[in-house]
Structure formats: C-alpha cells, structure tokens
Amino acid sequence: MPIPLSDNRSASHSSATPTIYAHGHLVTGSGFLPDHRVAIRITGAGEDIDDYLTYMTDGDGCLHSDLPKGVTGKLYIAATDHRPDPGGACGRLWSNTCSLFVAEA
C-alpha cells in the first residue's frame, strides 16, 4: 500500500507556518498539509492542562472544525499537523495562537 504524501517522512513539506482563526465554536485555518490529521490544542485561561482534539484537513490543507459544545471561558487555541520544528513546542511546527472567549449557554 503506498504511503500518503503527508505521512512520508522523506517527502519535503513546506515550512510555512499554518494560520488559524476562531469564532464561537468554529476554528478554521490554512497552510496545513492536505488530507492530514491536525491536533488542536485548547488551553483555558489559568489552567495548567491542555486538551487536544484531532481533526482532518481538506485536500487544500484547510481546517474547518467545531469545538465541543461544553467548551467555555477564555481559551487559547493553536494547531499542528505534526511537521517537525526544532524550535517549536514539543519539536513541532505550530500555528499562531488564537484567544477566544466562549460564553456559557
């Protein structure tokens, strides 16, 4: 079975930093690897614990994801498609970090 380009460690990938935007419960982004798993890191203000959610990008490397309905408060959100970056957190290339306030329903 052929290895998808995004999983082929020997294939060269763009080192451009992906970008995300967040509004309400929607997180969108671009500049990720196409058809690839992306981890979204969610950190609540004043919390020491991060939550990670996995989503898939489309064929153009764009991300469209809904946050879980129970997520509320001041949040900091970033995403990675797991490309290596020796200077990045956990050795990964991360998007920008968005701050978002989600009010309780």
N, C-alpha and C positions, 0 to 999 in steps of 0.2 A: 504494500500500500504506500503510495507516495506521501511524503511529509508535506503538509501545507506550508507555504512560504513563511507564514507568521510563526511557525514552530521550528523552522530550520535554523539552527544556531549558526550555521556557516554563511547564511544569506546576509547581505548587508541591508541594514534598515536605516531609515532617516533618523538623524539625531535631533530633529526639530522638536521642541517642547510642545506637547499637546496642550490644548486650551479647553477649559470647561466654563460653563455658566450655570447658575442655579436660580430658580424662581419657583416659589411654592414648593411642591413636591417633585418638580421636574428638574433633572440635571441633563444638560446637553453639552456636547463637546466635539472637537475635531482635531485632526492631526495624530490620531491613534493608528495602529496597524489595522488594516482592513480585515474583517471577519475574524476578529481576535477577542479573547477574553480580556476584560478590563476589571481591575479591582478598584472600587470606590471606597475611600477611607472617610469615615464620618467621625468627627470628634466634637463632643458637646463642650461648650464653654465651661471651664473649671473642672473638667473631668480628666482623669489620667488614663482612661481606657478608650481605645479606638474601636469602632465597629467597621467591618469590611463586608462589602456586598459585591457579588460578581455579576457582570452584565456582558453582553456581546456587542461589538461594533458592527456596523453595516459594511458593505463592500467598498465604501469610500472612506472608511476609517472614522466615521461619525458615531457619536454616542447619543442615545436617547433613552433615558431611564427614569422611572418613577421611584421616588424614595418610599419606604414603607409608611403607611398612614399613621403609625404610632410615633413617628419621629417628630419631636417638637423642641422648641427652645432655640438658643443661639448655637448654630452649628458651623463647623469649618469642614469643607469638603475638598478633597483632592482625588486624582485618579491616576492609575498607572496601567500600561499594557505590558509591563514586566521587562521592558528593554533595559539593559544594563547602563548604569551611570555611576562610576566610582565615587563621584561627589554627591550623589543623591541619597536621600533617606533609604536605608536598607540596601544600598547599592543599586537602586532602581531610578529610572527617569520618571519623574512625577510631573503632572500638570501644575498649573497655577492653583492656589488655594482660594476657594470662594468662601465668603462668610454669608450666612443666610439666617434669617430669623423665621421660624415656623411657629405660628400661634396655635395654642390648643384649640380644638374644635368645640 
